[in-house]
Amino acid sequence: GICPDLPATEFADVTAEAYPPQTKLYYECDPGYDREAGAYLGIQCKSEQQGAVWKYQQFKCFDEKNLSSTAPMMELELTQKPEREPRNPAPQKKEDLSESKQKDFCGAPKTVPHASIRLPQQHYVGQVLHFKCQTGYDKRSPTFGSRTCKEVKGKIIWTPLDMRCTNDS
């Protein structure tokens, strides 16, 4: 099922660690970079036998100033590290996360050099979003929280968020 529009949360950054099937995400090239002509920047989470996986299209974001030279770009791509380090340094523990649940969701999409992901416009039941107050608005705890989209008595709702970001001291 499709979730209702997400209630606006002021002064907070929203992230998601996993996405239910059907979710579509779009990459945006960073300022000063442009996509290849005709490149499709969308990806979709699809449910397959071995679990949920992202379906990618190949694309690159080029530096607008030197669109003609692609050679230095290739090198950059190999050496660039993803911006986000995994929070948990022990990857061998991942199986404990109720395995069946993990398989039904797509994880974080892969990082693409010079591109970032926009949050989806549409969310599906099972989506969990994490909210964190932006710097300067995190004076009153809790400064982070999460909302889950779920079906309750036939109605699809977002669980309430137990935080408010405000810059008053």
DRENKE-586423 format. One line per 10 residues: for each residue x, y, z of C-alpha. Coordinates in steps of 0.5 Angstrom, whole numbers, plus 500, padded with zeros to 3 digits. Example, Ala and Ser with C-alpha at 12.3 -4.5 7.8 and 13.67 -1.06 7.14 Angstrom:
% residues 2
525,491,516  527,498,514
This chain:
% residues 169
500,500,500  502,507,499  503,512,505  500,518,506  504,524,505  509,525,510  508,531,515  513,536,515  518,536,520  521,543,521
529,544,521  530,536,521  534,532,516  531,525,514  534,519,512  532,512,511  536,506,512  532,501,508  527,501,503  521,497,501
520,494,494  516,499,489  520,505,492  523,509,487  529,514,488  533,519,484  540,521,484  541,528,483  548,531,480  552,535,485
552,543,483  557,544,478  556,537,475  551,534,469  549,528,467  550,524,461  545,526,456  539,522,456  541,518,462  536,516,467
538,518,474  532,513,478  533,507,481  527,502,484  527,497,489  524,490,486  522,484,490  526,478,487  527,471,489  533,472,493
530,478,496  529,486,495  534,489,490  535,496,487  535,496,479  540,501,477  541,504,470  548,506,468  550,513,469  555,518,471
555,525,473  561,529,469  564,536,471  561,541,467  567,545,466  571,539,462  565,535,459  570,533,453  575,529,457  573,523,461
579,520,462  581,523,469  573,522,471  575,514,471  580,515,476  576,519,480  571,514,480  575,508,483  579,512,488  573,515,491
570,513,498  563,513,500  561,519,504  557,515,509  561,510,513  557,504,516  556,506,523  557,499,525  564,496,524  562,489,525
559,487,519  559,479,520  554,481,525  549,483,520  545,476,520  542,477,527  538,483,524  531,478,523  534,476,517  527,475,513
525,482,514  532,485,512  531,481,505  524,484,504  527,491,504  533,494,499  539,497,503  542,504,502  543,505,495  550,505,492
554,512,492  555,515,485  561,520,485  558,527,485  551,525,486  546,525,492  540,521,493  533,525,494  528,522,498  523,519,495
516,523,494  512,516,495  513,512,501  510,504,502  508,501,508  514,498,512  518,504,511  522,507,517  525,514,516  530,517,521
529,524,523  535,528,526  535,535,528  539,540,524  545,543,527  543,549,531  536,547,532  538,541,537  537,545,543  532,540,546
532,533,547  530,528,544  534,531,538  533,525,533  527,520,532  523,515,527  517,514,524  514,508,521  509,507,515  504,502,517
497,499,516  493,500,522  485,497,522  485,498,514  488,505,515  495,507,513  499,512,517  505,514,520  507,513,527  508,520,531
514,523,531  517,524,539  521,530,537  521,537,535  527,541,533  527,548,535  532,553,536  530,556,542  534,555,548
